[in-house]
């Protein structure tokens, strides 16, 4: 864990990767929202629960998933970009092709959050 902290604090994201991230961040946010909405739809369409049970389940789902949105997408700054890229990657919201758009330096940091496809 110390290693991740050191990397976040001592390395800034290269300009090229910052531009890539600004673009891919929006795509990843849409993917996460699509996943959340699909989960919500699944909860709503359950026939084995009462309306109140569905409501409570939906409320808990949105509350939990809102934490995911905040963790990966709030506090959008260049100084937090490497950490956010790693978190978004750990949520599996980037494709292999999208990840390969980042520089080898940034990919090394991303790999601390989870394996990346071979470039």
C-alpha positions as CSV (number, residue, x, y, z in Angstrom):
1,X,0.0,0.0,0.0
2,X,2.9,2.4,0.7
3,X,4.1,1.9,-2.8
4,X,0.8,3.1,-4.3
5,X,0.8,6.1,-2.0
6,X,4.4,6.9,-3.1
7,X,3.5,6.6,-6.8
8,X,0.4,8.8,-6.4
9,X,2.3,11.5,-4.6
10,X,5.6,11.5,-6.5
11,X,4.6,11.0,-10.1
12,X,2.4,13.3,-12.1
13,X,0.6,12.0,-15.2
14,X,2.2,12.7,-18.5
15,X,0.4,15.3,-20.6
16,X,-0.4,12.8,-23.4
17,X,-2.0,10.4,-20.8
18,X,-3.9,13.3,-19.2
19,X,-5.5,14.0,-22.5
20,X,-6.4,10.4,-23.0
21,X,-7.8,10.1,-19.5
22,X,-10.0,13.2,-20.0
23,X,-11.6,11.5,-23.0
24,X,-11.8,7.9,-21.5
25,X,-13.1,9.1,-18.2
26,X,-16.4,10.1,-19.7
27,X,-16.7,6.8,-21.6
28,X,-16.0,4.9,-18.4
29,X,-18.5,6.9,-16.4
30,X,-21.2,6.1,-19.0
31,X,-20.4,2.4,-18.8
32,X,-20.6,2.5,-15.0
33,X,-24.0,4.3,-15.1
34,X,-25.2,1.8,-17.7
35,X,-24.2,-1.1,-15.4
36,X,-26.0,0.6,-12.4
37,X,-29.1,1.2,-14.4
38,X,-29.2,-2.4,-15.6
39,X,-28.8,-3.6,-12.0
40,X,-31.6,-1.2,-11.0
41,X,-33.9,-2.5,-13.8
42,X,-33.2,-6.1,-12.6
43,X,-34.2,-5.2,-9.1
44,X,-37.4,-3.4,-10.3
45,X,-38.4,-6.3,-12.5
46,X,-38.1,-9.0,-9.8
47,X,-41.4,-10.7,-9.4
48,X,-40.6,-12.5,-6.1
49,X,-40.6,-9.2,-4.1
50,X,-43.2,-6.7,-3.0
51,X,-43.0,-3.1,-4.2
52,X,-41.6,-2.0,-0.9
53,X,-38.9,-4.7,-0.9
54,X,-37.9,-3.6,-4.4
55,X,-37.8,0.0,-3.3
56,X,-35.6,-0.9,-0.3
57,X,-33.3,-3.0,-2.5
58,X,-33.1,-0.3,-5.1
59,X,-32.3,2.3,-2.5
60,X,-29.5,0.2,-1.1
61,X,-28.1,-0.5,-4.6
62,X,-28.0,3.2,-5.5
63,X,-26.4,4.1,-2.2
64,X,-23.7,1.5,-2.7
65,X,-23.1,2.3,-6.3
66,X,-23.0,6.0,-5.6
67,X,-19.9,5.3,-3.5
68,X,-18.4,3.6,-6.6
69,X,-19.1,6.6,-8.7
70,X,-17.6,9.0,-6.1
71,X,-14.5,6.8,-5.6
72,X,-13.7,6.6,-9.3
73,X,-15.0,9.9,-10.7
74,X,-15.2,12.7,-8.1
75,X,-12.3,15.0,-7.4
76,X,-11.2,15.1,-11.0
77,X,-7.8,16.7,-11.0
78,X,-4.5,16.1,-12.7
79,X,-3.0,15.3,-9.3
80,X,-5.4,12.5,-8.7
81,X,-5.5,11.2,-12.2
82,X,-3.2,8.2,-11.8
83,X,-5.2,7.0,-8.8
84,X,-8.5,7.5,-10.5
85,X,-7.3,5.6,-13.6
86,X,-6.3,2.7,-11.4
87,X,-9.6,2.7,-9.6
88,X,-11.6,2.9,-12.8
89,X,-9.4,0.1,-14.2
90,X,-10.1,-2.0,-11.1
91,X,-13.8,-1.6,-11.8
92,X,-13.2,-3.0,-15.3
93,X,-14.5,0.0,-17.1
94,X,-11.7,0.3,-19.6
95,X,-11.3,-2.0,-22.6
96,X,-7.9,-3.5,-23.4
97,X,-7.7,-1.2,-26.4
98,X,-8.4,1.9,-24.3
99,X,-5.8,0.9,-21.7
100,X,-3.2,0.5,-24.5
101,X,-3.6,4.2,-25.3
102,X,-1.7,5.0,-22.1
103,X,2.0,5.2,-21.9
104,X,4.1,2.4,-20.5
105,X,4.9,4.5,-17.5
106,X,1.2,5.1,-16.7
107,X,0.4,1.4,-17.4
108,X,2.9,0.4,-14.7
109,X,1.0,2.4,-12.2
110,X,-2.4,1.1,-13.4
111,X,-1.1,-2.5,-13.0
112,X,-0.9,-1.9,-9.2
113,X,-4.7,-1.8,-9.3
114,X,-5.1,-4.9,-11.4
115,X,-3.6,-6.8,-14.4
116,X,-3.7,-5.1,-17.7
117,X,-3.8,-6.8,-21.1
118,X,-0.5,-7.2,-22.9
119,X,0.2,-4.1,-25.1
